């Protein structure tokens, strides 16, 4: 039980550190712009660079993790995330910011499949919903840290110190990785690490994973636009910088809580995870529509719905993929995460372009439409995966 607890803590810590480069940057964009200078489109491209690199490396690195093991994968991920955060702390120009964001993308690309593999191998299948929900709370945890960093650090000692302190936390996260060289005997219902030949035969058909990957990509366009532009959008609409940061923190808490709750619910429900995900995306689309206004209370409701539904699905998403590919969870989630990362990169870039041409209101309306499209494709993905989806 102690090994399981440490494994879950390590997965959460490493993935949280891996998500900090883009979402800390999104939260601190107003302050960073004053030093470096870039537009809304520039912010979208910087965040997009992180996820483009993640997408490019996810499939290959996911397969590599199956060979190296999840412990080594997590350590490599932690080192890359630390380097990225320290690099951004010293960034002197927009190109330098983009370059260091790309370094963070490498850590994210290997950290996610390594964390998924650790949970699939060590934790009982009856608790997979909960632990994947906890692990996926890393993203709202990163946005929560970003939201809190605005009033606590950026508006007091400066935005660069936020990255220095987060880099120190990333180093500390590496210390949580269990050091035992051997994977303990899996609990009843968990799967031992498969042989290389078993891994090669574990994914007989890519078609279902490609459909699910595309659905995850559209859904990620919605979530990452929320994380990347909520603060900038609120400030543009007249909300004070500190209040906008607090709004992001509030949305993050709601999103974090929902991810854990949905994981707990998935372990006790006969509902298929991807069907629940589709319903959440519809509600999240409504939240995005509410963000087109300027009333603070309406924006607060839109933030809660956006984060609490439209961006609460990743735990269910990974649960469905792992359940259907228990013999090679890192490889399978590496494939599906490729689509997620492409959507995560495309979303902020598209959002930034629409903002520059038509304003934030139009950008949120487009995001709502994408959420509905994602919901429809998610239902198709659930059908493609069969009963486990």
Secondary structure, 3 states (H helix, E strand, C coil): CHHHHHHHHHHHHHHHHHHHHHHHHHHCHHHHHHHCCCCHHHHHHHHHHHHHHHHHHHHHHHHHHHHHCHHHHHHHHHHHHHHHHHHHHCCCCHHHHHHHHHHHHHHHHHHHHHHHHHHHHHCCHHHHHHHHHHHHHHHHHHHHHHHHHHHHHHCCCCHHHHHHHHHHHHHHHHCCCCCCCCCCCCCCCCCCCCCHHHHHHCCCCCHHHHHHHHHHHHHHHHHHHHHHHHHHHHHHCCCCHHHHHHHHHHHHHHHHHHHHHHHHHHHHCCCCHHHHHHHHHHHHHHHHHHCCCCCHHHHHHHHHHHHHHHCCCHHHHHHHHHHHCCCCHHHHHHHHHHHHHHHHHHHHHHHHHHHHHHCHHHHHHHHHHHHHHHHHHHHHHHHHHHHHC
